[in-house]
Amino acid sequence: MKKFALFILFITTITGCTLDNGNQDTYNYEVLPVDSYTLPENFKLGETYEIKLKYQKPTACHIFQGIYYSKDLNVRTIAIQTAVKDNQICTTEIPALSEVSFNFYVTNTGSYIFKFYKGKDTADKDIFEDVEIPVVN
C-alpha cells in the first residue's frame, strides 16, 4: 500500500509540473523609428553625454522594451524596441510622443556617426538619418 501511495504521489508531482505555456501571454516585438533626438554639437574625449530620443507609439498597447543600440567602430545605430501583447484589443487613439534617454561615454577620437532608424521605404528597406558628431579636445 505504501508503494502505491508513493506511486500516486510521484505521478501527481510529475503531471502537476507540466511545461505547457497555455496560460502564458505571448508578445509581438516591434522596432519603432526615432522621431527626434537631442545631441550636442561636439563631444569631448572622456566625457559622458545624455542623448534624448522621442518616438511615437502606434497604439497605447505598445510597451517600451528598450533602446536598440548597435556599435561598429565609431558608428552607432539606434532605434526603439517595443512589445505588444498578442490578441489585445487596442484603441485607435494614438498616444503622445514618448521620450527616453541614454548616457553616451566618449572613448574615441575623430567623429561618431549616429544612424537613427526612421522606418522603412516603399521597397521595405530600412531608412536611417545619419548625424556626425566630432570629438574635440
C-alpha positions, -999 to +999 in steps of 0.1 A: +000+000+000+029+024+008+044+017-027+010+025-043+007+058-023+043+068-033+035+059-069+004+082-069+023+110-052+050+106-079+025+107-108+008+137-092+040+156-089+050+149-125+017+159-140+014+190-118+046+204-132+040+205-169+058+227-193+026+238-210+026+275-218-012+276-225-018+304-200+013+324-208+009+357-226+027+360-260+041+392-274+050+405-308+081+426-308+085+457-330+112+482-337+100+517-340+116+548-356+132+576-337+110+606-343+136+632-330+168+633-309+189+657-289+226+656-295+254+681-286+273+698-315+305+681-304+319+657-279+350+658-256+370+627-251+363+610-217+330+629-211+295+614-208+265+629-226+228+623-222+212+616-256+174+621-256+151+602-281+115+609-289+093+583-306+057+577-315+039+545-303+014+533-329-010+523-302-013+526-264-007+488-264+029+492-273+052+487-243+087+502-243+113+474-241+145+493-246+167+511-270+182+492-298+219+501-298+245+487-321+281+498-325+306+493-352+338+512-346+326+549-344+292+542-359+262+538-336+228+525-349+198+535-327+161+525-327+133+519-302+123+484-292+087+477-281+064+448-274+027+443-280+007+415-263-009+393-289-047+392-291-050+425-272-077+450-283-062+484-287-079+518-292-073+537-324-062+568-304-025+575-310-007+583-277+015+614-273+052+612-282+073+593-257+108+602-246+137+581-234+174+588-230+207+570-225+241+581-215+269+580-241+305+579-230+331+592-255+360+568-258+375+575-292+388+605-311+377+615-346+339+616-351+310+595-341+283+587-366+248+581-352+224+563-375+188+569-363+163+544-376+135+563-394+113+535-407+110+517-440+106+530-475+081+518-501+105+489-511+106+478-474+142+489-469+153+505-437+158+542-437+184+559-414+192+595-406+230+599-402+244+625-379+281+631-375+294+645-342+331+654-340+352+648-309+372+679-299+399+684-273 
